[in-house]
Amino acid sequence: MSAIELKNVNFSYDGKTKILENTDFTAEYGEVTLLSGHSGEGKSTLMYIVSGIIPNVNYGELSGEVLVGGESIKGKKMGDICRKVGVVLQNADEQIIQKIVEDEIAFGCENLAFPPEKIQKQIGIVCNLMKLDTKWKCRTLSGGQKQRLITASTLAMGQKIIILDEPLANLDKDGAAMLMGTLRSLAKAGYCIVVIEHRLDMVLPFVDTVWHIGNQTVRKVKNRQEYLVQQTAKIEDSCPAFTGSEPLFALDKVAFSVKKERKILKDISLEIPKGSRTVLLGENGCGKTTLMRLIARLYKPTGGSVTQYIDEAFKQKPKGNKAWYKKVGVVYQNPDYQLFMPTVRQEISFGAKSEEYAAEIAELFGVKHLWERHPQSLSEGQKRRVSIAAVAACEPEVLFLDEPTVGQDYDGLCQMVEILNQLHMRSGNTMVTITHDVRCAEALCDKAYLIVDGIVAKRGGKELVREYFLR
């Protein structure tokens, strides 16, 4: 008996455009199954169907047979399905509802009526597995720590079928290997694990079966090595070697703490040259996002100083204001935080000098065909493209990018890197990027800093990126 079986499944959100057509798919107990493919092709949709989110929450036209644990889920409530199927969503913030880690993990167990002693036992097990502190505050966690938390919350509920949508998106190399090793162990213990993921170099060593989704259907991949080579080739840097040295930002002994109880940054001294592409490296929770937000004036340091050389006028105003953010563009790790207009057209046009230029940028980022769609209706990969396009359309002198390639398939990843480098060469902007993706880090780098335990542990260029990811 298969854990999951789809037979001749068809689905459309609007009754016109088919997302899945005549689709067959299986996933077995005792195996890790990988589902990969292009962004927006239906990977998350397939997950929503198996977990009962479609049609119980998200509506559309669904036909065909969906079996979970050998039983049809047609007409079943989500509450019944979720006792068999655990789901880790792509967007961690959509799944976290409690204030502290312990309560977040307990919440799902309580809904399944676990006795208190079992809940405490499960919390201890999964926190140890995912390297989480039960007393950490959820809102202060890094993107990678949040990803580990929602995975821990799902594992604690003990369903034998677990589907994870882009679980490695915000994880560093060690965190990704740790999670995949844990999932591999669960599969050996009889679980069915389905992983939807683009970072094939990180997942293929741990999986048993590979499926590729595209053109409204799913096919099993026979030659895994060939598939890996196609999806993980090195991305070339199209920008000329950087030779500048004039600083745009200078940080001197910068520190940052949360209510004096948790030191995130201790002693950061570095320079970001004008017109350069700087990459910030480091493990989840080391303070990369905090550092970026300090430089962008979204946070104020609790120690040390951040000096900018963009404009003398800003030196008298240490906080960011409207004029500042016309020159400084920030792309958040979670695109939902900055997509607020009713259509993609309005989103990208909002800060652009003209609607014509907004259309040009949308074409460049490959989202023009989504022009009249609501941004929140898009896939995570499409949301990421729209959020970057909207900031790029403002033509900022400085572009801060926190995990810009999340949710991108390999072709999309290559295009994103090339677009960012094109805009950089065209405008001469200064780019600061945080990424855990080895395939693009080197191609977006002139200068690199490795952050460890709240300090700059190493500094260098492309060679530091190679050293960090190949360690």
Kinemage of the C-alpha trace (Angstrom):
@kinemage 1
@onewidth
@group {chain A} dominant
@subgroup {mainchain}
@vectorlist {calphas} color= white
{ca met a 1} P 0.000 0.000 0.000
{ca ser a 2} L 1.391 3.401 -1.027
{ca ala a 3} L 1.333 6.244 1.471
{ca ile a 4} L 0.212 8.708 -1.222
{ca glu a 5} L -1.279 7.888 -4.603
{ca leu a 6} L -2.716 10.281 -7.204
{ca lys a 7} L -4.569 8.758 -10.149
{ca asn a 8} L -5.487 10.863 -13.178
{ca val a 9} L -5.751 14.048 -11.087
{ca asn a 10} L -6.776 17.332 -12.726
{ca phe a 11} L -6.905 20.697 -11.000
{ca ser a 12} L -7.608 24.322 -11.894
{ca tyr a 13} L -7.971 27.290 -9.550
{ca asp a 14} L -10.146 29.320 -11.929
{ca gly a 15} L -11.815 26.598 -13.978
{ca lys a 16} L -9.856 27.671 -17.063
{ca thr a 17} L -6.096 27.293 -16.555
{ca lys a 18} L -5.098 23.746 -15.617
{ca ile a 19} L -2.335 23.487 -13.025
{ca leu a 20} L -2.355 19.673 -13.062
{ca glu a 21} L -3.654 17.500 -15.898
{ca asn a 22} L -3.999 13.690 -15.941
{ca thr a 23} L -1.411 13.506 -13.155
{ca asp a 24} L -0.240 10.238 -11.572
{ca phe a 25} L 2.065 10.299 -8.536
{ca thr a 26} L 3.047 7.924 -5.734
{ca ala a 27} L 5.080 8.187 -2.531
{ca glu a 28} L 5.900 5.172 -0.353
{ca tyr a 29} L 6.337 4.484 3.348
{ca gly a 30} L 10.001 3.962 4.187
{ca glu a 31} L 11.203 6.367 1.492
{ca val a 32} L 12.212 10.008 1.029
{ca thr a 33} L 10.546 11.248 -2.155
{ca leu a 34} L 11.731 14.436 -3.872
{ca leu a 35} L 9.363 16.587 -5.955
{ca ser a 36} L 11.250 19.185 -7.978
{ca gly a 37} L 10.553 21.407 -10.972
{ca his a 38} L 10.010 24.948 -12.176
{ca ser a 39} L 8.532 27.678 -9.972
{ca gly a 40} L 4.780 28.119 -10.354
{ca glu a 41} L 4.276 24.717 -12.035
{ca gly a 42} L 2.157 23.174 -9.275
{ca lys a 43} L 4.436 21.615 -6.623
{ca ser a 44} L 2.706 23.386 -3.748
{ca thr a 45} L -0.684 22.742 -5.358
{ca leu a 46} L -0.026 19.010 -5.320
{ca met a 47} L 0.872 19.262 -1.625
{ca tyr a 48} L -2.333 21.216 -0.898
{ca ile a 49} L -4.391 18.480 -2.589
{ca val a 50} L -2.796 15.633 -0.613
{ca ser a 51} L -3.138 17.491 2.705
{ca gly a 52} L -6.777 18.495 2.092
{ca ile a 53} L -6.062 22.230 1.945
{ca ile a 54} L -7.570 21.862 -1.537
{ca pro a 55} L -10.582 21.857 -1.650
{ca asn a 56} L -11.318 22.533 2.048
{ca val a 57} L -9.519 25.901 2.278
{ca asn a 58} L -8.299 26.822 -1.215
{ca tyr a 59} L -11.010 26.329 -3.798
{ca gly a 60} L -10.875 25.162 -7.405
{ca glu a 61} L -11.950 22.381 -9.738
{ca leu a 62} L -10.478 19.028 -8.679
{ca ser a 63} L -11.053 15.636 -10.319
{ca gly a 64} L -9.379 12.226 -10.221
{ca glu a 65} L -8.555 9.995 -7.270
{ca val a 66} L -6.388 10.956 -4.272
{ca leu a 67} L -5.490 8.166 -1.834
{ca val a 68} L -3.736 8.720 1.507
{ca gly a 69} L -2.782 5.612 3.454
{ca gly a 70} L -4.790 3.565 0.961
{ca glu a 71} L -8.017 5.518 1.541
{ca ser a 72} L -9.673 8.134 -0.651
{ca ile a 73} L -9.726 11.578 0.926
{ca lys a 74} L -12.718 12.715 -1.117
{ca gly a 75} L -15.255 14.377 1.171
{ca lys a 76} L -13.023 14.110 4.234
{ca lys a 77} L -12.455 17.042 6.564
{ca met a 78} L -9.011 18.510 7.026
{ca gly a 79} L -9.049 17.475 10.674
{ca asp a 80} L -9.263 13.827 9.617
{ca ile a 81} L -6.582 14.141 6.931
{ca cys a 82} L -4.119 16.006 9.159
{ca arg a 83} L -4.040 13.083 11.596
{ca lys a 84} L -2.281 11.173 8.810
{ca val a 85} L -0.444 13.966 6.964
{ca gly a 86} L 1.852 16.559 8.514
{ca val a 87} L 2.732 19.613 6.418
{ca val a 88} L 5.631 22.059 6.698
{ca leu a 89} L 4.696 25.120 4.646
{ca gln a 90} L 7.096 27.142 2.512
{ca asn a 91} L 6.515 30.358 4.456
{ca ala a 92} L 7.441 29.820 8.104
{ca asp a 93} L 5.698 32.980 9.334
{ca glu a 94} L 2.353 31.675 8.090
{ca gln a 95} L 2.695 28.668 10.376
{ca ile a 96} L 4.009 30.215 13.631
{ca ile a 97} L 1.302 31.480 16.000
{ca gln a 98} L 2.778 31.254 19.517
{ca lys a 99} L 5.234 33.531 21.337
{ca ile a 100} L 7.827 31.015 22.481
{ca val a 101} L 9.284 27.855 20.920
{ca glu a 102} L 7.924 25.463 23.557
{ca asp a 103} L 4.328 26.673 23.118
{ca glu a 104} L 4.583 26.574 19.328
{ca ile a 105} L 5.640 22.928 19.326
{ca ala a 106} L 3.030 22.016 21.950
{ca phe a 107} L 0.170 23.623 19.996
{ca gly a 108} L -0.168 20.926 17.321
{ca cys a 109} L 0.209 18.123 19.871
{ca glu a 110} L -2.550 19.654 21.994
{ca asn a 111} L -4.862 19.792 18.988
{ca leu a 112} L -4.306 16.064 18.511
{ca ala a 113} L -5.188 15.545 22.223
{ca phe a 114} L -1.798 14.204 23.284
{ca pro a 115} L -1.483 13.740 27.082
{ca pro a 116} L 0.734 16.369 28.808
{ca glu a 117} L 3.576 13.951 29.552
{ca lys a 118} L 3.763 12.902 25.884
{ca ile a 119} L 3.750 16.545 24.750
{ca gln a 120} L 6.730 17.359 26.997
{ca lys a 121} L 8.557 14.292 25.732
{ca gln a 122} L 7.931 15.262 22.078
{ca ile a 123} L 9.085 18.839 22.718
{ca gly a 124} L 12.352 17.587 24.178
{ca ile a 125} L 12.978 15.162 21.305
{ca val a 126} L 12.342 17.603 18.449
{ca cys a 127} L 14.154 20.548 20.080
{ca asn a 128} L 17.193 18.328 20.423
{ca leu a 129} L 16.872 17.214 16.793
{ca met a 130} L 16.428 20.746 15.427
{ca lys a 131} L 18.836 22.463 17.855
{ca leu a 132} L 16.204 24.768 19.350
{ca asp a 133} L 15.920 26.305 22.821
{ca thr a 134} L 12.427 25.871 24.272
{ca lys a 135} L 12.471 29.396 25.758
{ca trp a 136} L 13.485 31.285 22.602
{ca lys a 137} L 10.990 33.923 21.471
{ca cys a 138} L 9.595 33.070 18.048
{ca arg a 139} L 9.608 36.655 16.751
{ca thr a 140} L 13.355 37.062 17.393
{ca leu a 141} L 14.379 33.928 15.468
{ca ser a 142} L 16.252 34.087 12.178
{ca gly a 143} L 14.600 32.799 9.010
{ca gly a 144} L 16.514 29.535 9.253
{ca gln a 145} L 15.627 29.055 12.922
{ca lys a 146} L 11.953 29.650 12.108
{ca gln a 147} L 12.226 27.003 9.386
{ca arg a 148} L 13.652 24.539 11.915
{ca leu a 149} L 10.867 25.443 14.367
{ca ile a 150} L 7.968 24.719 12.016
{ca thr a 151} L 9.649 21.459 11.021
{ca ala a 152} L 10.026 20.533 14.696
{ca ser a 153} L 6.348 21.404 15.344
{ca thr a 154} L 5.255 19.066 12.560
{ca leu a 155} L 7.563 16.215 13.556
{ca ala a 156} L 6.290 16.435 17.155
{ca met a 157} L 2.755 15.518 16.031
{ca gly a 158} L 3.976 12.118 14.852
{ca gln a 159} L 2.069 11.704 11.567
{ca lys a 160} L 3.557 8.946 9.395
{ca ile a 161} L 3.271 11.011 6.206
{ca ile a 162} L 5.193 14.298 6.216
{ca ile a 163} L 5.333 16.793 3.336
{ca leu a 164} L 7.868 19.622 3.451
{ca asp a 165} L 7.615 22.541 1.014
{ca glu a 166} L 11.057 24.135 0.406
{ca pro a 167} L 12.354 23.184 3.879
{ca leu a 168} L 15.947 24.153 3.013
{ca ala a 169} L 15.087 27.599 1.648
{ca asn a 170} L 16.582 29.587 4.531
{ca leu a 171} L 18.873 26.943 6.045
{ca asp a 172} L 22.654 27.097 6.033
{ca lys a 173} L 24.666 24.115 4.765
{ca asp a 174} L 25.004 22.424 8.162
{ca gly a 175} L 21.334 23.010 9.000
{ca ala a 176} L 20.238 21.571 5.654
{ca ala a 177} L 22.395 18.458 6.120
{ca met a 178} L 21.088 18.039 9.675
{ca leu a 179} L 17.448 18.241 8.558
{ca met a 180} L 17.882 15.881 5.608
{ca gly a 181} L 19.714 13.383 7.830
{ca thr a 182} L 16.814 13.510 10.293
{ca leu a 183} L 14.284 12.948 7.499
{ca arg a 184} L 16.348 10.047 6.166
{ca ser a 185} L 16.284 8.438 9.628
{ca leu a 186} L 12.503 8.883 9.859
{ca ala a 187} L 12.063 7.209 6.484
{ca lys a 188} L 14.128 4.234 7.667
{ca ala a 189} L 11.754 4.029 10.641
{ca gly a 190} L 8.785 3.642 8.275
{ca tyr a 191} L 7.690 7.224 7.608
{ca cys a 192} L 6.761 8.562 4.171
{ca ile a 193} L 8.717 11.781 3.594
{ca val a 194} L 7.945 14.030 0.614
{ca val a 195} L 10.307 16.955 0.070
{ca ile a 196} L 9.532 19.768 -2.385
{ca glu a 197} L 12.876 21.448 -3.019
{ca his a 198} L 15.077 23.271 -5.553
{ca arg a 199} L 18.448 22.810 -3.821
{ca leu a 200} L 19.099 19.435 -5.423
{ca asp a 201} L 22.764 19.276 -4.449
{ca met a 202} L 21.663 19.241 -0.798
{ca val a 203} L 18.764 16.764 -1.049
{ca leu a 204} L 19.634 14.148 -3.692
{ca pro a 205} L 22.102 12.212 -1.493
{ca phe a 206} L 19.253 11.601 0.982
{ca val a 207} L 16.335 10.685 -1.323
{ca asp a 208} L 15.078 7.411 -2.768
{ca thr a 209} L 12.771 8.575 -5.565
{ca val a 210} L 12.766 11.752 -7.667
{ca trp a 211} L 9.765 13.231 -9.482
{ca his a 212} L 9.845 16.271 -11.771
{ca ile a 213} L 6.794 18.491 -12.207
{ca gly a 214} L 6.280 20.586 -15.333
{ca asn a 215} L 3.792 21.184 -18.163
{ca gln a 216} L 0.855 20.362 -15.845
{ca thr a 217} L 2.055 16.840 -15.054
{ca val a 218} L 4.548 14.819 -13.011
{ca arg a 219} L 7.123 12.301 -14.253
{ca lys a 220} L 9.572 10.051 -12.436
{ca val a 221} L 13.244 10.922 -13.000
{ca lys a 222} L 15.304 7.880 -13.994
{ca asn a 223} L 18.788 9.376 -14.415
{ca arg a 224} L 19.341 11.243 -11.150
{ca gln a 225} L 22.968 12.189 -11.829
{ca glu a 226} L 22.108 13.772 -15.172
{ca tyr a 227} L 19.215 15.625 -13.532
{ca leu a 228} L 21.534 16.900 -10.785
{ca val a 229} L 24.093 18.163 -13.299
{ca gln a 230} L 21.368 19.997 -15.219
{ca gln a 231} L 20.120 21.731 -12.071
{ca thr a 232} L 23.344 22.581 -10.222
{ca ala a 233} L 25.908 23.826 -12.739
{ca lys a 234} L 27.988 26.767 -11.555
{ca ile a 235} L 26.552 30.194 -12.413
{ca glu a 236} L 29.078 32.462 -14.062
{ca asp a 237} L 29.673 36.038 -12.914
{ca ser a 238} L 29.022 38.443 -15.793
{ca cys a 239} L 30.371 41.530 -13.978
{ca pro a 240} L 33.925 42.825 -14.493
{ca ala a 241} L 36.381 42.630 -11.589
{ca phe a 242} L 35.719 45.299 -8.972
{ca thr a 243} L 38.565 47.743 -8.342
{ca gly a 244} L 36.975 50.473 -6.201
{ca ser a 245} L 37.926 51.259 -2.617
{ca glu a 246} L 35.857 54.307 -1.610
{ca pro a 247} L 33.639 53.298 1.351
{ca leu a 248} L 29.868 53.782 1.214
{ca phe a 249} L 29.302 52.367 4.708
{ca ala a 250} L 31.777 52.026 7.564
{ca leu a 251} L 30.936 50.073 10.710
{ca asp a 252} L 32.997 50.484 13.868
{ca lys a 253} L 32.548 48.049 16.795
{ca val a 254} L 28.823 47.681 16.085
{ca ala a 255} L 26.798 45.670 18.610
{ca phe a 256} L 23.121 44.760 18.833
{ca ser a 257} L 21.170 43.087 21.646
{ca val a 258} L 17.498 42.309 22.180
{ca lys a 259} L 16.485 43.844 25.539
{ca lys a 260} L 20.017 43.131 26.850
{ca glu a 261} L 19.065 39.475 27.245
{ca arg a 262} L 20.323 38.144 23.931
{ca lys a 263} L 23.444 39.465 22.209
{ca ile a 264} L 23.087 39.021 18.456
{ca leu a 265} L 26.043 41.159 17.280
{ca lys a 266} L 29.032 41.838 19.539
{ca asp a 267} L 31.795 43.655 17.681
{ca ile a 268} L 31.351 44.245 13.945
{ca ser a 269} L 33.887 46.420 12.126
{ca leu a 270} L 33.816 46.423 8.321
{ca glu a 271} L 33.503 48.587 5.209
{ca ile a 272} L 31.208 48.239 2.215
{ca pro a 273} L 32.839 49.873 -0.835
{ca lys a 274} L 30.755 52.094 -3.081
{ca gly a 275} L 29.642 50.281 -6.220
{ca ser a 276} L 30.596 46.851 -4.885
{ca arg a 277} L 28.680 43.618 -4.429
{ca thr a 278} L 29.107 42.414 -0.859
{ca val a 279} L 27.957 38.979 0.354
{ca leu a 280} L 27.312 38.258 4.046
{ca leu a 281} L 27.992 34.638 5.003
{ca gly a 282} L 27.287 32.675 8.172
{ca glu a 283} L 25.102 30.082 9.838
{ca asn a 284} L 21.440 30.610 10.734
{ca gly a 285} L 21.089 32.917 13.723
{ca cys a 286} L 24.582 34.398 13.470
{ca gly a 287} L 23.173 37.918 12.882
{ca lys a 288} L 23.411 38.450 9.103
{ca thr a 289} L 19.872 39.816 8.716
{ca thr a 290} L 20.273 41.970 11.819
{ca leu a 291} L 23.521 43.392 10.422
{ca met a 292} L 21.858 44.181 7.099
{ca arg a 293} L 18.969 45.926 8.850
{ca leu a 294} L 21.368 47.996 10.955
{ca ile a 295} L 23.180 49.216 7.847
{ca ala a 296} L 19.829 49.932 6.154
{ca arg a 297} L 18.670 51.923 9.243
{ca leu a 298} L 15.768 49.612 9.970
{ca tyr a 299} L 17.374 48.972 13.380
{ca lys a 300} L 19.562 51.144 15.612
{ca pro a 301} L 22.768 49.639 17.029
{ca thr a 302} L 23.020 49.214 20.794
{ca gly a 303} L 26.752 49.820 20.555
{ca gly a 304} L 29.307 51.215 18.088
{ca ser a 305} L 28.561 53.280 14.990
{ca val a 306} L 27.408 52.902 11.390
{ca thr a 307} L 28.634 55.733 9.143
{ca gln a 308} L 27.167 56.267 5.679
{ca tyr a 309} L 28.682 58.251 2.804
{ca ile a 310} L 25.645 58.324 0.521
{ca asp a 311} L 24.714 61.935 1.281
{ca glu a 312} L 25.863 64.465 3.891
{ca ala a 313} L 22.226 65.372 4.579
{ca phe a 314} L 21.602 61.943 6.116
{ca lys a 315} L 24.386 62.295 8.677
{ca gln a 316} L 22.167 64.554 10.778
{ca lys a 317} L 19.325 62.035 10.650
{ca pro a 318} L 20.441 58.650 11.968
{ca lys a 319} L 17.003 57.108 11.369
{ca gly a 320} L 15.774 56.070 7.932
{ca asn a 321} L 13.217 58.423 6.363
{ca lys a 322} L 11.390 58.733 3.051
{ca ala a 323} L 14.344 60.391 1.329
{ca trp a 324} L 16.699 57.723 2.670
{ca tyr a 325} L 14.582 54.852 1.373
{ca lys a 326} L 14.429 56.407 -2.070
{ca lys a 327} L 18.168 55.805 -2.219
{ca val a 328} L 18.262 52.585 -0.166
{ca gly a 329} L 16.135 49.615 -1.269
{ca val a 330} L 15.580 46.620 1.008
{ca val a 331} L 14.282 43.218 -0.131
{ca tyr a 332} L 13.112 41.271 2.921
{ca gln a 333} L 13.633 37.557 3.435
{ca asn a 334} L 9.862 37.064 3.453
{ca pro a 335} L 8.206 38.721 0.410
{ca asp a 336} L 4.824 38.807 2.173
{ca tyr a 337} L 6.170 41.619 4.372
{ca gln a 338} L 6.402 44.033 1.445
{ca leu a 339} L 3.751 43.019 -1.071
{ca phe a 340} L 0.770 45.250 -0.326
{ca met a 341} L -0.841 46.365 -3.612
{ca pro a 342} L -3.820 44.597 -5.244
{ca thr a 343} L -2.026 43.764 -8.517
{ca val a 344} L 1.518 43.033 -9.665
{ca arg a 345} L 1.248 46.029 -11.998
{ca gln a 346} L 0.494 48.402 -9.125
{ca glu a 347} L 3.131 46.766 -6.911
{ca ile a 348} L 5.968 47.332 -9.378
{ca ser a 349} L 4.655 50.708 -10.552
{ca phe a 350} L 4.361 52.059 -6.991
{ca gly a 351} L 7.877 53.523 -6.775
{ca ala a 352} L 8.834 53.487 -10.459
{ca lys a 353} L 9.474 56.704 -12.390
{ca ser a 354} L 6.792 55.686 -14.922
{ca glu a 355} L 4.475 52.802 -15.706
{ca glu a 356} L 6.504 52.190 -18.857
{ca tyr a 357} L 9.641 51.671 -16.778
{ca ala a 358} L 7.716 49.418 -14.380
{ca ala a 359} L 6.618 47.300 -17.355
{ca glu a 360} L 10.238 47.134 -18.557
{ca ile a 361} L 11.402 45.904 -15.140
{ca ala a 362} L 8.545 43.375 -14.967
{ca glu a 363} L 9.581 42.044 -18.371
{ca leu a 364} L 13.193 41.826 -17.218
{ca phe a 365} L 12.220 39.800 -14.121
{ca gly a 366} L 9.864 37.568 -16.095
{ca val a 367} L 6.681 38.580 -14.266
{ca lys a 368} L 4.945 40.687 -16.917
{ca his a 369} L 2.525 37.817 -17.649
{ca leu a 370} L 1.356 38.118 -14.015
{ca trp a 371} L 0.613 41.843 -14.474
{ca glu a 372} L -3.006 41.809 -13.267
{ca arg a 373} L -2.649 39.017 -10.672
{ca his a 374} L -2.833 39.727 -6.942
{ca pro a 375} L 0.724 39.352 -5.531
{ca gln a 376} L -0.483 37.181 -2.640
{ca ser a 377} L -2.010 34.691 -5.101
{ca leu a 378} L 1.404 33.860 -6.588
{ca ser a 379} L 3.793 31.027 -5.772
{ca glu a 380} L 6.610 31.824 -3.325
{ca gly a 381} L 9.128 31.933 -6.171
{ca gln a 382} L 6.948 34.352 -8.149
{ca lys a 383} L 6.398 36.503 -5.045
{ca arg a 384} L 10.156 36.725 -4.608
{ca arg a 385} L 10.615 37.945 -8.193
{ca val a 386} L 7.855 40.529 -7.840
{ca ser a 387} L 9.221 41.834 -4.517
{ca ile a 388} L 12.708 42.320 -5.986
{ca ala a 389} L 11.310 43.849 -9.178
{ca ala a 390} L 9.254 46.342 -7.136
{ca val a 391} L 12.325 47.507 -5.208
{ca ala a 392} L 14.541 47.525 -8.316
{ca ala a 393} L 11.968 49.675 -10.156
{ca cys a 394} L 12.660 52.449 -7.616
{ca glu a 395} L 16.277 52.559 -8.920
{ca pro a 396} L 17.922 52.663 -5.478
{ca glu a 397} L 21.617 53.504 -5.154
{ca val a 398} L 21.943 50.722 -2.572
{ca leu a 399} L 20.169 47.367 -2.847
{ca phe a 400} L 19.953 45.086 0.191
{ca leu a 401} L 18.921 41.518 -0.689
{ca asp a 402} L 18.040 39.005 2.027
{ca glu a 403} L 17.894 35.532 0.431
{ca pro a 404} L 16.905 36.823 -3.047
{ca thr a 405} L 16.898 33.409 -4.732
{ca val a 406} L 14.519 31.536 -2.390
{ca gly a 407} L 11.832 29.622 -4.280
{ca gln a 408} L 13.662 29.749 -7.621
{ca asp a 409} L 14.224 26.692 -9.783
{ca tyr a 410} L 17.625 26.426 -11.485
{ca asp a 411} L 16.617 28.349 -14.626
{ca gly a 412} L 14.994 31.021 -12.468
{ca leu a 413} L 18.085 31.165 -10.275
{ca cys a 414} L 20.361 31.745 -13.285
{ca gln a 415} L 18.028 34.425 -14.623
{ca met a 416} L 17.789 36.152 -11.227
{ca val a 417} L 21.572 36.352 -10.844
{ca glu a 418} L 21.981 37.655 -14.390
{ca ile a 419} L 19.235 40.266 -13.912
{ca leu a 420} L 20.742 41.526 -10.647
{ca asn a 421} L 24.175 41.756 -12.243
{ca gln a 422} L 22.734 43.532 -15.300
{ca leu a 423} L 21.046 46.120 -13.084
{ca his a 424} L 24.263 46.489 -11.084
{ca met a 425} L 26.357 47.160 -14.195
{ca arg a 426} L 23.729 49.464 -15.673
{ca ser a 427} L 23.223 51.611 -12.567
{ca gly a 428} L 26.522 51.236 -10.689
{ca asn a 429} L 24.534 50.478 -7.536
{ca thr a 430} L 25.951 48.953 -4.362
{ca met a 431} L 24.544 45.497 -3.555
{ca val a 432} L 24.609 43.678 -0.236
{ca thr a 433} L 23.366 40.084 -0.380
{ca ile a 434} L 22.650 37.353 2.159
{ca thr a 435} L 22.392 33.880 0.666
{ca his a 436} L 22.822 30.237 1.658
{ca asp a 437} L 22.769 29.093 -1.973
{ca val a 438} L 26.253 28.098 -3.132
{ca arg a 439} L 25.199 28.246 -6.775
{ca cys a 440} L 24.682 32.001 -6.785
{ca ala a 441} L 26.803 33.365 -3.924
{ca glu a 442} L 30.041 33.521 -5.890
{ca ala a 443} L 28.349 35.088 -8.936
{ca leu a 444} L 27.037 37.978 -6.788
{ca cys a 445} L 30.278 38.647 -4.922
{ca asp a 446} L 33.141 41.144 -5.042
{ca lys a 447} L 33.645 41.225 -1.289
{ca ala a 448} L 32.576 38.772 1.412
{ca tyr a 449} L 32.342 38.761 5.197
{ca leu a 450} L 31.848 35.649 7.338
{ca ile a 451} L 29.906 36.335 10.555
{ca val a 452} L 30.447 33.909 13.447
{ca asp a 453} L 29.206 34.417 17.015
{ca gly a 454} L 28.439 38.089 16.460
{ca ile a 455} L 31.840 39.099 15.027
{ca val a 456} L 33.529 39.190 11.616
{ca ala a 457} L 35.464 35.908 11.619
{ca lys a 458} L 36.866 36.222 8.091
{ca arg a 459} L 36.888 38.699 5.222
{ca gly a 460} L 37.781 38.234 1.587
{ca gly a 461} L 36.278 37.837 -1.884
{ca lys a 462} L 35.093 34.951 -4.057
{ca glu a 463} L 37.719 32.694 -2.503
{ca leu a 464} L 36.033 33.104 0.902
{ca val a 465} L 32.678 32.105 -0.597
{ca arg a 466} L 34.251 28.954 -2.061
{ca glu a 467} L 35.978 28.150 1.216
{ca tyr a 468} L 32.790 28.621 3.245
{ca phe a 469} L 30.539 26.476 1.083
{ca leu a 470} L 33.088 23.735 0.383
{ca arg a 471} L 34.244 23.344 3.973
